[in-house]
Amino acid sequence: MKYYDREDLNSTAIDENSFDTEEKVKRGSDYVDDRLWEKVERVGSKIRFANEVKALYRYMVDKHVPWYRKSIVIAALIYFISPIDAIPDLVPLVGYLDDLGVITAVIKYLGHELVPYYD
């Protein structure tokens, strides 16, 4: 990790960090693109928050949403996709509660920004 002094925080240093972070967001977005719909198709009938997941995806792919806002959504969607959970998805009845908690927290954080992305 690279640390900067106050004097180092000029536009060049910020631009370098920004590019690196934007690249990470792009890679995360690609990961979600590759895996999300398979998961939604597989578990969509078992969960009641599939519409919220779809709205978050639409928000993530919107070119007008800044990358730093997308990063929050990407993290939540990766958690939803990932088989490694606080509560494994295979546990009957409660397996998706942790996923629901993460998705709900992001929706609460973004608030009214998400309204246009629902069906």
N, C-alpha and C positions, 0 to 999 in steps of 0.2 A: 504494500500500500504506500502510495506517495503522499507525503505531507507537505503543506505549503505554509510559509510564513505569510503574515499580512501583506508584506511587500510583494510576494510572489503572486498574489491573487489578482492578476491583471486579466484582461480579456483572453489572452492567449492560453493561460493556464486553465481558465474556466472552459474555453472552447475545446481543449484537449480532453478534459474530463467528460464534458458533455458528449463528445463524439463517442467515446468509449462506452458510456452509459447507454446512449441511444442504440449502439450496436448490440449491447446485451438485451435491451428491450426488444429489438428486432429478432434476435435469436429466440427469446422467450415466446414472442408472438408466433414465430414459425413452429415452435414446439406445440403450442396450443392448436394451431391450424392443423397440424398433422394428426393430433390425437383426440381432440375434443368430441367430434361428431360420433366417433366410434363409441366413446363412453356414454354420450347422451342417448344414442340408439340402444345401447345395451341396458342402461338403467333408467331411462326416461320414464318408464311406466311405474317404477318403484319409488320415485321421488316426486315430491310436490313442488320442487323449485326449479324444474327444467326451464320454465319461461324466464326465470331470473338469470339462469346460466346463459340462455340465448341472448338476452338483452345485454349482458356483460360482454359477450362475444361481439355483438354489433357495435358496442361502444369501443371495444378494443380495435376493431378494423377501420373505424372512422378516421379518415385522414386529417380531420380538423381538431381531433382531440390531441393535446400535447403528450409527448412521450412519457413525461413524468407522471401523468394521470393514468396513462395506459399501464404503466409498470405495476400499479396497485392491482388492477384488474387481472393482469397476466399472472401475478403471484397467486391470486385467489383461484384462478382457473387451473393453474398447474397443480395446486393443492387438491382441487377437485378431481383432476385426471389421475394424479399419482396413486399408485396402490399402497404407498407407505403413508399411513394416517395415524392420528392419535387413537382413533377408534376404527379398526379395520372394517372395510365395507362389507365383509362377509358375515359380520355379527348380525343376527336377525333383529329387526325392529330398530336398533340404535346405530347401525353401521354407518349411516349417512348424517348423523347428528353433528359431527365435527365439521363435515363439509358444509352443511346448512349454516352452521355458526360463522364460518369464514365468509361464505357468500353473503350472508345477512349483514355482517360487519362492513363489507365493502359497499353494499347497496346503501346502508345507512350513512356511510362516509360520503358517498357521491351524491346522495340525496336526489334533488330534482334534475340533476344533470342526466340521469338515466331515463327519465320519462319518455323522451322521443324514441327510445330504442326498444320499447315493448311493442309487441304485435298490435 
